[in-house]
Amino acid sequence: MISSRNSLPRVLALAVLSFALILFIFTQTRVWEIVLKFLFPLEQNVLYGTASLLSLAFTHLQLIAVSSLITTILGVALGIFVTRASNREFLPLVSGFTALAQTFPPVAVLALSYPILGFGFYPVLIALCLYGLLPILSGTLAGIGSVDTAALEAARGMGMTGFQVLTRVELPLALRPMLGGIRTSLVINIGTAAIGAAIGAGGLGLPIFAGLENQNFAFVLEGALSVALLALWADWVMGLLETALIRS
Amino acid sequence: MIDLKNVGKKYGTTTAVNDLSLEVKTGEICVLIGPSGCGKTTTLKMINRLIEPSSGQILIDGRDSSSLKPFELRRGIGYAIQSVGLFPHLTVFENIAVVPKLLGWQKPKIQARVMELLELIGLDPNRYADAYPKALSGGQAQRVGVARALAADPKVLLFDEPFGAVDPLTRERLQNEFLGLQQRLKKTVVFVTHDIDEAIKLSDRIAIMKDGKLEQYATPEQMLEQPANAFVRDFIGADRGLKRLARVFVRDVMRPSAGVKLEDQNLRTSSVFVVDSGGVLRGWLDPKVSAAQDAFSAHQWQDISVFENTNVREALSRMISLGFQVLPVVNGAGVLKGELSLEQAMSAKGNL
């Protein structure tokens, strides 16, 4: 059934509006201060002062947006590439690697990437790309792999070209696991990017690490709440997007 | 016409199809049959080049099939398979419209064609056009699969066990519908099955295969009469005589039946069947009972009668299960059209 509640324009409008609301929340310094002061009455400073929440969020979102865009394009393209009949020999290798790499915790990925890639925004970006690629790739592989072979045979037998089989049958039918993979990757990346602050990427991880260093848990909560807000928002929007794009 | 000339398919050192030559005449149904692994499906798929032949040539209406791009060739050939393969993300309408869309038909033409096909396969367009495949029963899905194969009105149809995955009752109904369609459409059909009864029922010619080789290519009557070798004889089975009766219809052997009017008191008549004033069968006469109205039994006419287009094999089976020596023959409304006796059914073999 097509759910008329969630048409694509409606979902996009909802996403933009809710995003604006989150940015608005980040600008409300006074409210944050009152709330954190109430929770931590003994702290002198309850707000991370080095940078505004909005500018931290901006850096954080840059990391996420760029890495997620790259990983989505790369993951889907790689997934499509290894499932073409002529490239099937790569499939076991790639899916095996994907499964193995998924068992790595994100912290370990960043910790290991630091000695190799160094310190700063771009090394963290690369690490996020590498780690975020895996759920998208495995979602794409699972999605394309789950397409009914009878539907594929019928599509070819009726005279679709290879490209038409891909765009009209395989990708629409693979959409659910693919979007699921993108959703997972996005949410994991938002959280992992916070750890990126430890190796100089900036972003919403900064107040968390500053708070941990100075035993100021108001800072930790400020950063953690902000990251959680973004992660929940991304998860919610992706969920809406799934209901808008998938019909069956 | 489909003309296979010395066609072969090898996978490495194993031969799936070996030097096969076969001519399917325009407007005929050719059934490919044989045990699993005999190469019948491979042969079918070589016609639309889902499998490329290793050797030989396939001509479709005189044109070498390898002269076209595979996808162009396939758009001109209807294709239906056992697992149907309807696209679950498309509606019934969109599923049937796939090939016309690939061929670039205009929207109004596609719309009209899909509606026509839904009527043809007996699915109410208002109810089913916008339904998704998962809402269909097995039989309905198979019908949509057939409609999809017919969508662009191809001259050639390839059917790979299209009725294999449904229950026996539905299968029989689909077979009958298919025969009715074919009488009107006169397509050139290659039909793969492993069911000899289906082959005998549907085919104009049967090609029986074993280990990639053609064992016999003949009309069902010829094949039942003169199996080419021991394999063909065994494959057809011991009841060849009975199977031949599946090719004879009740209308060809029945005799007229006057029927006794319900209100008649005079039973000096050869007929044992009682009809009402409209000619509709109401029961049969027990010789021990004098008046026709006493002849009724609990049976409805549907339970004891056969139709003119019932095959004699089915009629004979009906006689045996009912214990009757004579069956009434009726039309769809139950009007008595004649009767079929056991002797007539037995003699049907001689009428071939």
Interface residues (C-beta under 8 A of the other chain):
Chain A: M1 D148 T149 A150 A151 L152 E153 A154 A155 R156 G157 M158 G159 M160 T161 Q164 V169 P172 L173 R247 S248
Chain B: N48 L50 F71 E72 L73 R74 R75 G76 Y79 I81 S83 V84 G85 L86 F87 P88 H89 V98 V99 L102 Y132 K134 G145 R148 L158
